[in-house]
Each structure stands twice: as C-alpha cells, then as structure tokens.
Amino acid sequence: MTSAAHLFPRQFPGFPRNLPQFPLCTSGVSTVSDPNIAGAAPARSYPCQACGATLEYAPGTRMMRCPYCRHEQPIAHAGREVREHDYAELAQLPIKPRRLAGTLHVFVCPGCHARTESDTLSEKCQFCGTPLVAEAGATERIVPEAMVPFGIDRNGARDALRRWTSSRWFAPSSLKKVTEAETFKGSYLPYWTYDADTVSDYTGQRGDYYWETETYTVTENGQTRTETRQVRKTRWRHASGTVSRFFDDVLVAGTSRVAARQLDKLTPWPLERVIPYQEEYLAGFQTVRYDIEPESGLELAKQKMAEVIEDDCRHDIGGDEQRVSWVDTRYFDLTFKLVLLPVWFLTYLHGGKTLQVMVNAHTGEVIGQRPYSAIKITAAVLAALAVIAIIAVIILKAQSGG
C-alpha cells in the first residue's frame, strides 16, 4: 500500500513517513503523544472493536457508535457526582502558561500519527478524520466539571432548522433550501456557573399614589363653565433595608468566539440535569476552549445577580413606585464550575452575505440571522394598501348613499 507521505511529499512536507497500514485496533482507548513536538497534546480516540474504525458519541444516547459498521459501545458511568468548586480554590491553582491569542496547540493523531493544529479540546484529524480528544488537565487551568451531552443529532438539527425557516415571515424561498444544502457542525461551548448566598443593603425611595381634586374651566359654544377632575400624584418618602437571596447556577459564557447576546437566546439549559464530564461524549464533536477566565466570568455573573437583587429591593420597598439609589452586596459561600453545553452551528451564504444559525442541541431551539425577501415585503405592502383603498371606497360610497 502506498503511504500518504509518498503520495503528497510536497504538499504536506511535515506528514509522517511511517504511517501504519490501517491496523485493527483492539484496545478500548488509543492515545498518542509526541514529546518531540512542542505543545503537543495527548490525543485520545476510541477504536471500534468490530472494524477498527473510530467510534463517535451517538447523540441522545449513552453509547459510542461506529459511523461505518454501526457497532455500538456503552459509555460507562463516571462514578462520581458533579460538585461545585469553592471560588477560593482559584487562588491555589497553578497558572498554566497561556499562549498568545490565536495560537494553536498540536494534536497527534493515534490513527495516522499526523499533527493537527487546533485551539479546541476536541477536533477531527485533518488528514484521516479520526475524532481526537485532548486531556483537558494537560492544557487547561480549569478542567470541565460537568456537561450536557448532545441530545439532538444532525438530522434532528436539520428538522429544527426546517421548522424555523418555514415559520419566518418574508423569508426568501431560497432560505428553505439551506436545510438540504448546508452542513451542520456540532460544538461544545464552555460556560461558567456560579452559586452564591448574597446579602444586600439598600437605600431608595417609596412612592405611594394619592388623588387630589383639581378645578379647571371649559369653554364650549361661547359658554365657560367650571368642572373638577381627580388627578393622581405620588408621595415619596425615604426607604432602606436589607434583602437576601441565594443564586444557583448563574450562567456565563466562557468563550468570546460567539456573541454573548446570541448565546443568551439559546436558553434555557437543563443545568439541574448536567452529568459529570467524560471525554467519551466529546468524540466526533468540536469542543471550544474557554478564553474568558473564571474571575472575569464572575464579574459578568455579578451583573446578572445585580438585576435580580434590584428587583428584590423594589419588592421590599413596596408601594406603587420605587427608586433604588444605592445597593451594597456581600457574597458568601461562592462556588463555580465549568460546564460544556452542546450547540449545532450552521453558516451559510445568501446574497453575498455570510449568515449564522445556532441550534440548542438539547431543546432544538433555533436562533440566528435570516435574510428578508424584498419582493415578498413589497407585495405585502401593496396588498395592504389595496385593502385600505377598498375599505375607503366602501366607506365613501356608504356615506354618499346616506
């Protein structure tokens, strides 16, 4: 058999020349790392016991499945519970050297021994397509604690997109063809969750409505008369107090690669049903590394908490209206964890523009950019104007007839 290195010596000068002749792998897990490659991450794959190909996680199950012979292998239970980590632990964690933004680390494929550069925790070999999973502890300061596995497969995501495109008003007909022509890419995205007990002191004002009788004059047909009416006013007085609230799983995106306002639209996530992190669930999918540190994530979480706390203050003040001028919040028993959540991505071209759609791979919720059909909008406007004109003619005829 002719090796790929012999076929493509110029195109891929770094391609290893000692490629195996596709042997049947019998071990349950295959890992390869190369100490001669700076920054190389030990890549892990899961050989099929039936045909030697590489298993991938089958969405919606607890199984790994061979994409070729369809052999399935169950994923063992993690044997541990999901735990929250004391935020104070961050101070004791060693700071692992982070590369400059945009730089990559190297996977070494256990199948063909080729090198794949990526800034993710799981990927596919760019040469043989083997699903690669890096050991998070080797490269990350924080290892994922929990995850929501993919519950919807590629076909399910396509069905969700088809329903979404069919319900879009004024969408061009070509949008419906996207579901058939484009390819989805499944990715796990990193999120931080934070728990905290909070106690907040506040000052503000309470406004209570009251009514006064107001006298005014009315002139009609040259005659002036005096009338009265009830006018609502607000009486303000000082208010202060203390409110308490426990926050559970305040969710903050751990990546800046996707706009946070878009990711917020993918909620809700079943955070009460997360499972312990296991690398087997990553096989066949891309896993994005976090680039927002937990300390920065906490500040974003506090902003979300502050909105709820202000509502608590208003409720505590009572009355008809409230003004909150100052809040001082103290945080106790602060914990955090890193969670991976599944998303199907679809990027497509339409009218020379690149548009993106995301599908929550647990609920099937679809959000994203969509084009508008100028022809359909114009037709709708003309139809509305025609209806208005017809109604106007009917009214005029009725009035003239009367």
Backbone torsions as a table, in degrees:
resi	resn	phi	psi	omega
1	MET	NA	133.9	-179.2
2	THR	-81.3	130.3	-177.5
3	SER	-77.4	156.2	178.6
4	ALA	-64.5	-31.6	179.4
5	ALA	-65.2	-31.8	178.3
6	HIS	-75.2	-35.5	-178.6
7	LEU	-72.5	-33.7	-173.6
8	PHE	-127.4	56.0	-176.7
9	PRO	-68.9	-27.7	-177.9
10	ARG	-90.5	-41.8	-177.6
11	GLN	-65.9	-36.4	-177.5
12	PHE	-127.8	75.5	-175.8
13	PRO	-64.4	-23.0	-179.1
14	GLY	-90.4	1.9	-176.9
15	PHE	-69.0	129.5	-178.2
16	PRO	-61.9	145.5	-176.2
17	ARG	-97.3	-4.1	-179.1
18	ASN	-108.1	49.9	-178.4
19	LEU	-67.0	139.3	174.7
20	PRO	-72.1	155.4	-179.6
21	GLN	-89.5	55.1	176.4
22	PHE	47.9	61.2	179.2
23	PRO	-72.2	157.3	175.5
24	LEU	-78.0	118.8	-180.0
25	CYS	-87.0	134.7	-178.4
26	THR	-114.1	-9.7	179.7
27	SER	-78.4	154.2	-178.8
28	GLY	-70.3	-34.0	-179.4
29	VAL	-135.6	137.1	179.1
30	SER	-118.5	128.1	177.4
31	THR	-129.9	145.3	177.0
32	VAL	-140.2	132.3	170.0
33	SER	-135.0	154.2	-177.1
34	ASP	-124.2	107.5	-177.8
35	PRO	-65.5	-14.4	-179.7
36	ASN	-84.3	-8.4	-179.6
37	ILE	-102.2	116.3	179.1
38	ALA	-63.8	128.0	177.8
39	GLY	79.7	7.9	-178.6
40	ALA	-69.0	132.7	178.4
41	ALA	-99.8	136.2	176.9
42	PRO	-61.8	118.7	-178.6
43	ALA	-94.6	139.9	-177.3
44	ARG	-120.4	139.6	173.6
45	SER	-138.5	171.3	-172.6
46	TYR	-128.3	96.9	-176.2
47	PRO	-67.3	142.6	175.9
48	CYS	-73.8	130.0	-179.6
49	GLN	-71.7	-15.6	-176.4
50	ALA	-93.0	-45.1	-173.5
51	CYS	-124.8	-7.6	178.0
52	GLY	88.8	-6.1	175.4
53	ALA	-71.7	-174.0	-175.3
54	THR	-106.0	130.7	-179.8
55	LEU	-74.6	151.4	174.1
56	GLU	-128.7	154.9	177.5
57	TYR	-68.1	135.1	178.4
58	ALA	-96.0	109.5	-176.3
59	PRO	-54.0	141.0	177.6
60	GLY	82.4	5.7	-179.0
61	THR	-131.6	-179.7	168.8
62	ARG	-111.7	37.8	-175.4
63	MET	-124.4	152.7	165.4
64	MET	-104.2	141.2	-172.7
65	ARG	-131.6	141.2	175.9
66	CYS	-80.5	126.2	-179.6
67	PRO	-71.6	-7.9	-177.2
68	TYR	-104.3	-57.6	-176.9
69	CYS	-98.7	-4.4	177.2
70	ARG	68.8	12.7	175.0
71	HIS	-62.1	140.3	-178.8
72	GLU	-117.5	147.3	178.8
73	GLN	-135.5	124.4	-177.3
74	PRO	-67.7	149.3	175.6
75	ILE	-93.6	123.0	-178.7
76	ALA	-66.7	151.0	176.8
77	HIS	-65.9	148.4	-175.1
78	ALA	-66.1	-26.9	179.6
79	GLY	76.0	19.0	177.5
80	ARG	-150.4	167.1	179.1
81	GLU	-102.9	154.3	173.3
82	VAL	-70.5	130.9	-179.6
83	ARG	-124.3	151.3	173.4
84	GLU	-88.4	142.8	-178.2
85	HIS	-103.9	133.8	177.6
86	ASP	-60.5	127.0	-177.8
87	TYR	-60.1	-27.0	179.7
88	ALA	-65.8	-19.8	179.5
89	GLU	-63.5	-25.1	-177.9
90	LEU	-57.7	-34.1	-177.8
91	ALA	-66.5	-26.2	-179.6
92	GLN	-91.3	-10.9	-177.5
93	LEU	-74.3	133.4	176.4
94	PRO	-66.2	140.1	178.2
95	ILE	-81.7	111.6	178.0
96	LYS	-80.1	138.7	-177.8
97	PRO	-61.2	124.5	177.4
98	ARG	-97.7	135.1	176.5
99	ARG	-72.8	164.0	177.2
100	LEU	-62.8	150.0	-179.4
101	ALA	-54.3	133.9	177.2
102	GLY	95.2	-13.7	178.7
103	THR	-84.9	163.7	-169.9
104	LEU	-122.9	158.0	167.1
105	HIS	-108.1	171.7	-169.3
106	VAL	-115.3	126.7	168.6
107	PHE	-89.4	143.5	170.5
108	VAL	-111.9	115.2	-173.8
109	CYS	-68.5	128.2	176.7
110	PRO	-73.7	-13.5	-179.4
111	GLY	-84.7	-54.4	-176.4
112	CYS	-115.6	-0.6	178.9
113	HIS	66.3	14.2	177.0
114	ALA	-77.2	163.3	-179.9
115	ARG	-102.6	133.8	176.7
116	THR	-123.1	121.1	178.2
117	GLU	-87.0	134.1	-178.8
118	SER	-160.4	155.0	173.4
119	ASP	-106.7	24.6	-178.4
120	THR	-113.6	172.4	176.2
121	LEU	-92.9	-20.8	174.1
122	SER	-143.7	147.1	-173.1
123	GLU	-161.5	-177.2	172.3
124	LYS	-116.7	142.5	178.1
125	CYS	-58.8	129.9	-176.8
126	GLN	-73.3	-8.4	-178.8
127	PHE	-103.5	-49.4	-176.2
128	CYS	-112.0	-5.3	176.8
129	GLY	80.6	7.2	179.6
130	THR	-64.3	128.8	174.9
131	PRO	-64.1	129.0	-177.5
132	LEU	-116.4	136.3	177.8
133	VAL	-129.2	124.3	179.1
134	ALA	-87.3	152.4	173.8
135	GLU	-77.5	112.7	-173.2
136	ALA	-59.4	-36.5	-177.7
137	GLY	-64.9	-20.2	-178.9
138	ALA	-79.1	-22.3	-173.4
139	THR	-123.7	-18.7	-171.3
140	GLU	-109.6	145.1	172.9
141	ARG	-68.6	-40.7	178.6
142	ILE	-116.7	127.9	178.1
143	VAL	-92.3	140.1	176.9
144	PRO	-54.1	135.8	179.1
145	GLU	-94.7	-35.3	-173.4
146	ALA	-147.7	172.3	-178.6
147	MET	-160.9	159.6	166.6
148	VAL	-112.5	108.7	-178.7
149	PRO	-65.1	160.7	175.4
150	PHE	-58.6	125.6	177.6
151	GLY	-104.9	-16.9	-179.0
152	ILE	-120.2	127.3	179.7
153	ASP	-83.2	-176.6	-175.9
154	ARG	-60.0	-40.8	178.6
155	ASN	-65.1	-39.0	177.7
156	GLY	-64.7	-38.2	177.2
157	ALA	-65.8	-38.5	178.7
158	ARG	-65.9	-38.7	177.3
159	ASP	-64.4	-41.0	179.1
160	ALA	-63.6	-40.5	178.5
161	LEU	-66.7	-36.7	179.5
162	ARG	-63.3	-41.5	177.4
163	ARG	-65.7	-37.1	-178.9
164	TRP	-66.9	-46.5	-179.0
165	THR	-66.1	-34.0	-179.3
166	SER	-69.1	-23.6	-177.0
167	SER	-95.9	1.0	-179.0
168	ARG	-82.2	121.4	175.9
169	TRP	-72.4	141.9	175.9
170	PHE	60.9	24.0	175.8
171	ALA	-82.4	140.0	177.6
172	PRO	-65.8	151.0	-178.3
173	SER	-60.1	-28.6	-178.5
174	SER	-65.4	-21.7	-179.6
175	LEU	-63.4	-33.9	-178.6
176	LYS	-67.6	-21.6	179.6
177	LYS	-78.2	-15.6	-178.2
178	VAL	-60.9	-36.9	-177.3
179	THR	-62.3	-25.1	-178.2
180	GLU	-95.2	-30.8	-170.3
181	ALA	-92.3	-26.4	-172.7
182	GLU	-98.9	164.5	-178.0
183	THR	-113.9	134.5	176.8
184	PHE	-84.3	149.9	174.2
185	LYS	-124.4	124.3	-178.6
186	GLY	-90.7	132.1	-178.7
187	SER	-138.4	140.2	167.5
188	TYR	-90.6	129.7	179.1
189	LEU	-107.4	141.7	-179.4
190	PRO	-82.7	136.9	175.5
191	TYR	-133.7	147.2	170.6
192	TRP	-99.3	141.2	169.4
193	THR	-119.7	145.2	-178.2
194	TYR	-131.2	136.9	172.5
195	ASP	-115.4	145.5	178.4
196	ALA	-163.5	143.2	165.1
197	ASP	-91.0	132.2	-178.4
198	THR	-125.9	145.2	172.2
199	VAL	-129.0	124.8	-173.6
200	SER	-126.8	124.0	171.0
201	ASP	-91.4	144.2	-177.9
202	TYR	-144.3	158.7	167.8
203	THR	-132.4	152.1	-179.5
204	GLY	-175.6	-153.3	179.7
205	GLN	-139.0	146.8	176.1
206	ARG	-109.9	131.1	178.9
207	GLY	-112.0	124.7	178.4
208	ASP	-115.7	133.6	-179.4
209	TYR	-77.2	144.6	169.1
210	TYR	-146.0	164.8	-173.2
211	TRP	-120.4	140.1	175.6
212	GLU	-124.7	149.1	177.0
213	THR	-88.1	126.5	-178.0
214	GLU	-115.4	135.9	178.9
215	THR	-100.8	137.1	179.2
216	TYR	-147.5	163.6	-178.4
217	THR	-109.9	147.2	179.5
218	VAL	-128.3	132.3	176.3
219	THR	-110.2	123.9	-177.6
220	GLU	-143.3	124.3	-178.5
221	ASN	54.7	39.8	177.8
222	GLY	78.6	-1.5	-179.5
223	GLN	-105.8	134.1	179.0
224	THR	-107.7	134.2	178.1
225	ARG	-138.9	160.3	-179.4
226	THR	-104.6	133.1	177.7
227	GLU	-131.6	169.0	178.0
228	THR	-126.4	157.1	177.0
229	ARG	-150.9	158.3	178.5
230	GLN	-91.1	129.7	-179.1
231	VAL	-117.9	130.1	179.3
232	ARG	-84.5	133.2	175.9
233	LYS	-131.0	168.4	-177.3
234	THR	-122.3	129.4	176.4
235	ARG	-102.0	119.6	-176.4
236	TRP	-100.8	141.6	173.7
237	ARG	-145.9	157.4	-176.6
238	HIS	-64.0	145.3	176.5
239	ALA	-142.0	145.6	175.7
240	SER	-155.6	161.9	-179.5
241	GLY	172.4	-167.9	-178.7
242	THR	-136.6	134.8	176.9
243	VAL	-125.5	150.9	179.2
244	SER	-126.6	146.8	176.6
245	ARG	-157.4	141.2	172.1
246	PHE	-99.2	129.2	177.5
247	PHE	-104.8	132.0	-179.4
248	ASP	-121.7	122.1	174.9
249	ASP	56.2	54.8	170.4
250	VAL	-70.8	120.7	-168.3
251	LEU	-97.1	130.1	178.7
252	VAL	-134.8	130.1	178.5
253	ALA	-62.5	137.4	179.8
254	GLY	-99.5	9.0	179.1
255	THR	-129.7	145.4	176.2
256	SER	-101.3	4.7	-177.5
257	ARG	-74.1	-20.4	176.4
258	VAL	-125.4	136.9	-177.6
259	ALA	-58.5	131.6	-177.8
260	ALA	-60.0	-36.1	-178.8
261	ARG	-65.9	-29.0	175.6
262	GLN	-74.3	-42.8	-179.7
263	LEU	-64.0	-34.2	179.2
264	ASP	-60.9	-27.9	-178.3
265	LYS	-74.6	-13.7	-179.9
266	LEU	-81.1	-8.4	179.9
267	THR	-67.8	159.3	7.4
268	PRO	-88.7	157.0	173.5
269	TRP	-112.6	145.8	-178.0
270	PRO	-81.7	67.6	-174.8
271	LEU	-65.3	-21.6	178.3
272	GLU	-75.5	-9.3	-177.8
273	ARG	-120.8	24.3	177.5
274	VAL	-67.3	155.5	177.8
275	ILE	-115.6	161.0	177.3
276	PRO	-59.6	144.2	-179.9
277	TYR	-62.1	130.5	174.0
278	GLN	-139.1	133.0	-175.4
279	GLU	-64.0	-26.3	-178.5
280	GLU	-57.3	-33.0	-177.7
281	TYR	-72.4	-12.5	-180.0
282	LEU	-86.8	-19.8	-173.1
283	ALA	-60.0	123.3	180.0
284	GLY	95.8	-5.6	-179.4
285	PHE	-124.7	156.0	173.4
286	GLN	-83.0	141.7	176.3
287	THR	-125.1	116.3	-176.3
288	VAL	-79.3	134.8	176.1
289	ARG	-78.4	149.0	177.4
290	TYR	-73.5	140.3	173.5
291	ASP	-123.7	1.7	170.8
292	ILE	-104.5	114.7	-176.0
293	GLU	-68.0	156.3	-177.6
294	PRO	-60.7	-30.2	178.1
295	GLU	-65.8	-42.0	177.5
296	SER	-69.0	-37.2	178.1
297	GLY	-62.1	-36.0	179.7
298	LEU	-63.1	-39.5	179.1
299	GLU	-63.1	-37.8	176.6
300	LEU	-67.8	-38.1	178.3
301	ALA	-64.7	-38.3	179.4
302	LYS	-64.0	-33.2	176.5
303	GLN	-64.2	-40.4	177.5
304	LYS	-67.1	-40.9	178.3
305	MET	-62.6	-38.8	-176.4
306	ALA	-60.2	-35.7	179.4
307	GLU	-64.4	-40.7	179.3
308	VAL	-70.1	-41.4	-179.2
309	ILE	-62.6	-39.5	178.2
310	GLU	-62.6	-39.7	176.1
311	ASP	-62.5	-38.9	177.3
312	ASP	-62.5	-40.9	179.0
313	CYS	-62.3	-43.7	179.9
314	ARG	-62.7	-40.5	179.0
315	HIS	-65.7	-37.3	-179.6
316	ASP	-70.3	-34.5	178.3
317	ILE	-66.3	-42.3	179.5
318	GLY	75.8	-159.5	-178.4
319	GLY	79.5	-169.0	-179.0
320	ASP	-91.3	-31.3	176.2
321	GLU	-138.4	155.8	-179.1
322	GLN	-137.3	147.8	170.4
323	ARG	-127.2	126.5	178.0
324	VAL	-110.0	115.8	-175.2
325	SER	-102.5	-21.9	-176.4
326	TRP	-156.4	135.3	177.1
327	VAL	-138.0	132.6	175.5
328	ASP	-124.0	114.9	-174.2
329	THR	-109.6	135.4	174.0
330	ARG	-112.9	140.0	-174.8
331	TYR	-112.7	133.4	-179.6
332	PHE	-129.0	152.0	177.0
333	ASP	50.6	49.4	-177.5
334	LEU	-77.7	124.7	178.3
335	THR	-130.3	164.2	-179.0
336	PHE	-151.4	166.3	170.5
337	LYS	-159.6	159.6	177.0
338	LEU	-102.0	125.8	-176.5
339	VAL	-122.8	141.6	175.0
340	LEU	-103.9	129.3	-179.1
341	LEU	-122.2	142.4	-170.3
342	PRO	-92.3	134.9	179.4
343	VAL	-139.6	135.3	169.8
344	TRP	-93.0	129.7	179.2
345	PHE	-109.7	141.1	173.8
346	LEU	-136.3	120.4	175.5
347	THR	-114.5	129.5	-177.1
348	TYR	-140.7	158.2	178.7
349	LEU	-99.0	137.0	175.9
350	HIS	-150.5	119.7	179.5
351	GLY	62.1	32.1	179.8
352	GLY	81.5	2.3	-180.0
353	LYS	-112.0	145.0	176.3
354	THR	-93.7	121.5	-178.3
355	LEU	-118.9	150.8	-176.9
356	GLN	-126.2	139.5	176.1
357	VAL	-126.0	141.6	177.4
358	MET	-124.2	143.2	178.7
359	VAL	-123.3	123.2	172.3
360	ASN	-63.2	114.0	-172.8
361	ALA	-79.6	11.6	172.5
362	HIS	-112.8	-44.1	-176.5
363	THR	-100.2	-20.2	-175.8
364	GLY	85.1	4.6	177.5
365	GLU	-62.5	133.1	-178.3
366	VAL	-115.2	131.3	173.2
367	ILE	-137.1	155.1	177.8
368	GLY	158.8	-174.6	-178.8
369	GLN	-88.5	144.1	178.1
370	ARG	-140.2	146.7	176.4
371	PRO	-83.0	163.8	176.0
372	TYR	-118.5	145.3	178.4
373	SER	-92.5	113.1	179.1
374	ALA	-62.2	-34.8	-179.9
375	ILE	-64.6	-45.5	-179.3
376	LYS	-66.8	-38.6	179.3
377	ILE	-65.6	-44.8	179.0
378	THR	-61.4	-43.3	179.6
379	ALA	-62.5	-39.7	179.6
380	ALA	-66.1	-40.8	178.9
381	VAL	-64.1	-45.0	179.6
382	LEU	-63.1	-39.5	178.6
383	ALA	-64.1	-41.3	178.8
384	ALA	-64.3	-42.1	178.7
385	LEU	-63.6	-38.4	179.2
386	ALA	-63.8	-41.7	178.6
387	VAL	-63.6	-43.0	179.2
388	ILE	-62.2	-41.6	-179.8
389	ALA	-63.6	-42.3	179.4
390	ILE	-62.8	-44.1	179.2
391	ILE	-62.7	-41.0	180.0
392	ALA	-63.0	-41.5	179.3
393	VAL	-63.5	-43.2	179.6
394	ILE	-61.3	-43.0	-179.7
395	ILE	-64.7	-43.7	-179.9
396	LEU	-62.5	-41.8	179.2
397	LYS	-64.4	-39.9	179.8
398	ALA	-64.6	-40.6	-179.8
399	GLN	-68.0	-42.1	-179.7
400	SER	-67.8	-36.4	178.5
401	GLY	-66.9	-34.6	178.6
402	GLY	-71.2	NA	NA
